[in-house]
Amino acid sequence: MISMPGGWEWIVIGIIVFIVFGKRLPSMMKTVGKSFANFQQGFKGVEKEIKEVKEIKNDIDTITKLKVG
């Protein structure tokens, strides 16, 4: 069976990746960082929409209770 690489194996893999992608690594990491930032902004937008929907639901519940009562 093949197992997960250990500590030294990860170091060797990292060195090989650095040799192969060395010149492109900074631009790749910049792209990954931008993608992560965009993901976080999108997630914050979803949280904001959920909060707005909950507020609207509470308002509707309040209005319907006033009309019925």
Distance bins in CASP14 RR format, pairs under 12 A and 6 or more apart:
PFRMAT RR
TARGET T0000
AUTHOR 0000-0000-0000
RMODE 2
METHOD distances of the structure
MODEL  1
2 9 0 0 0 0 0 1 0 0 0 0 0
3 9 0 0 0 0 1 0 0 0 0 0 0
4 10 0 0 0 0 1 0 0 0 0 0 0
4 13 0 0 0 0 0 1 0 0 0 0 0
5 11 0 0 0 0 1 0 0 0 0 0 0
5 12 0 0 0 0 1 0 0 0 0 0 0
5 13 1 0 0 1 0 0 0 0 0 0 0
5 14 0 0 0 0 0 1 0 0 0 0 0
5 16 0 0 0 0 0 1 0 0 0 0 0
6 12 0 0 0 0 1 0 0 0 0 0 0
6 13 0 0 0 0 1 0 0 0 0 0 0
7 13 0 0 0 0 1 0 0 0 0 0 0
7 14 0 0 0 0 0 1 0 0 0 0 0
8 14 0 0 0 0 0 1 0 0 0 0 0
8 15 0 0 0 0 0 1 0 0 0 0 0
9 15 0 0 0 0 0 1 0 0 0 0 0
9 16 0 0 0 0 0 1 0 0 0 0 0
10 16 0 0 0 0 0 1 0 0 0 0 0
10 17 0 0 0 0 0 1 0 0 0 0 0
11 17 0 0 0 0 0 1 0 0 0 0 0
11 18 0 0 0 0 0 1 0 0 0 0 0
12 18 0 0 0 0 0 1 0 0 0 0 0
12 19 0 0 0 0 0 1 0 0 0 0 0
13 19 0 0 0 0 0 1 0 0 0 0 0
13 20 0 0 0 0 0 1 0 0 0 0 0
13 21 0 0 0 0 0 1 0 0 0 0 0
14 20 0 0 0 0 1 0 0 0 0 0 0
14 21 0 0 0 0 1 0 0 0 0 0 0
14 22 0 0 0 0 0 1 0 0 0 0 0
14 25 0 0 0 0 0 1 0 0 0 0 0
15 21 0 0 0 0 0 1 0 0 0 0 0
15 22 0 0 0 0 0 1 0 0 0 0 0
16 22 0 0 0 0 0 1 0 0 0 0 0
17 24 0 0 0 0 0 1 0 0 0 0 0
17 25 0 0 0 0 1 0 0 0 0 0 0
17 28 0 0 0 0 0 1 0 0 0 0 0
17 29 0 0 0 0 0 1 0 0 0 0 0
18 24 0 0 0 0 0 1 0 0 0 0 0
18 25 1 0 0 1 0 0 0 0 0 0 0
18 26 0 0 0 0 0 1 0 0 0 0 0
18 28 0 0 0 0 0 1 0 0 0 0 0
18 29 0 0 0 0 0 1 0 0 0 0 0
19 25 0 0 0 0 0 1 0 0 0 0 0
20 28 0 0 0 0 0 1 0 0 0 0 0
21 27 0 0 0 0 1 0 0 0 0 0 0
21 28 1 0 0 1 0 0 0 0 0 0 0
21 29 0 0 0 0 1 0 0 0 0 0 0
22 28 0 0 0 0 1 0 0 0 0 0 0
22 29 0 0 0 0 0 1 0 0 0 0 0
24 30 0 0 0 0 0 1 0 0 0 0 0
24 31 0 0 0 0 1 0 0 0 0 0 0
24 32 0 0 0 0 0 1 0 0 0 0 0
25 31 0 0 0 0 0 1 0 0 0 0 0
25 32 0 0 0 0 0 1 0 0 0 0 0
26 32 0 0 0 0 0 1 0 0 0 0 0
26 33 0 0 0 0 0 1 0 0 0 0 0
27 33 0 0 0 0 0 1 0 0 0 0 0
27 34 0 0 0 0 0 1 0 0 0 0 0
28 34 0 0 0 0 0 1 0 0 0 0 0
28 35 0 0 0 0 0 1 0 0 0 0 0
29 35 0 0 0 0 0 1 0 0 0 0 0
29 36 0 0 0 0 0 1 0 0 0 0 0
30 36 0 0 0 0 0 1 0 0 0 0 0
30 37 0 0 0 0 0 1 0 0 0 0 0
31 37 0 0 0 0 0 1 0 0 0 0 0
31 38 0 0 0 0 0 1 0 0 0 0 0
32 38 0 0 0 0 0 1 0 0 0 0 0
32 39 0 0 0 0 0 1 0 0 0 0 0
33 39 0 0 0 0 1 0 0 0 0 0 0
33 40 0 0 0 0 1 0 0 0 0 0 0
34 40 0 0 0 0 0 1 0 0 0 0 0
34 41 0 0 0 0 0 1 0 0 0 0 0
35 41 0 0 0 0 0 1 0 0 0 0 0
35 42 0 0 0 0 0 1 0 0 0 0 0
36 42 0 0 0 0 0 1 0 0 0 0 0
36 43 0 0 0 0 0 1 0 0 0 0 0
37 43 0 0 0 0 0 1 0 0 0 0 0
37 44 0 0 0 0 0 1 0 0 0 0 0
38 44 0 0 0 0 0 1 0 0 0 0 0
38 45 0 0 0 0 0 1 0 0 0 0 0
39 45 0 0 0 0 0 1 0 0 0 0 0
39 46 0 0 0 0 0 1 0 0 0 0 0
40 46 0 0 0 0 0 1 0 0 0 0 0
40 47 0 0 0 0 0 1 0 0 0 0 0
41 47 0 0 0 0 0 1 0 0 0 0 0
41 48 0 0 0 0 0 1 0 0 0 0 0
42 48 0 0 0 0 1 0 0 0 0 0 0
42 49 0 0 0 0 1 0 0 0 0 0 0
43 49 0 0 0 0 0 1 0 0 0 0 0
43 50 0 0 0 0 0 1 0 0 0 0 0
44 50 0 0 0 0 0 1 0 0 0 0 0
44 51 0 0 0 0 0 1 0 0 0 0 0
45 51 0 0 0 0 1 0 0 0 0 0 0
45 52 0 0 0 0 1 0 0 0 0 0 0
46 52 0 0 0 0 0 1 0 0 0 0 0
46 53 0 0 0 0 0 1 0 0 0 0 0
47 53 0 0 0 0 0 1 0 0 0 0 0
47 54 0 0 0 0 0 1 0 0 0 0 0
48 54 0 0 0 0 0 1 0 0 0 0 0
48 55 0 0 0 0 0 1 0 0 0 0 0
49 55 0 0 0 0 0 1 0 0 0 0 0
49 56 0 0 0 0 0 1 0 0 0 0 0
50 56 0 0 0 0 0 1 0 0 0 0 0
50 57 0 0 0 0 0 1 0 0 0 0 0
51 57 0 0 0 0 0 1 0 0 0 0 0
51 58 0 0 0 0 0 1 0 0 0 0 0
52 58 0 0 0 0 0 1 0 0 0 0 0
52 59 0 0 0 0 0 1 0 0 0 0 0
53 59 0 0 0 0 0 1 0 0 0 0 0
53 60 0 0 0 0 0 1 0 0 0 0 0
54 60 0 0 0 0 0 1 0 0 0 0 0
54 61 0 0 0 0 0 1 0 0 0 0 0
55 61 0 0 0 0 0 1 0 0 0 0 0
55 62 0 0 0 0 0 1 0 0 0 0 0
56 62 0 0 0 0 0 1 0 0 0 0 0
56 63 0 0 0 0 0 1 0 0 0 0 0
57 63 0 0 0 0 0 1 0 0 0 0 0
57 64 0 0 0 0 0 1 0 0 0 0 0
58 64 0 0 0 0 0 1 0 0 0 0 0
58 65 0 0 0 0 0 1 0 0 0 0 0
59 65 0 0 0 0 0 1 0 0 0 0 0
59 66 0 0 0 0 0 1 0 0 0 0 0
60 66 0 0 0 0 0 1 0 0 0 0 0
60 67 0 0 0 0 0 1 0 0 0 0 0
61 67 0 0 0 0 0 1 0 0 0 0 0
61 68 0 0 0 0 0 1 0 0 0 0 0
62 68 0 0 0 0 0 1 0 0 0 0 0
62 69 0 0 0 0 0 1 0 0 0 0 0
63 69 0 0 0 0 0 1 0 0 0 0 0
END
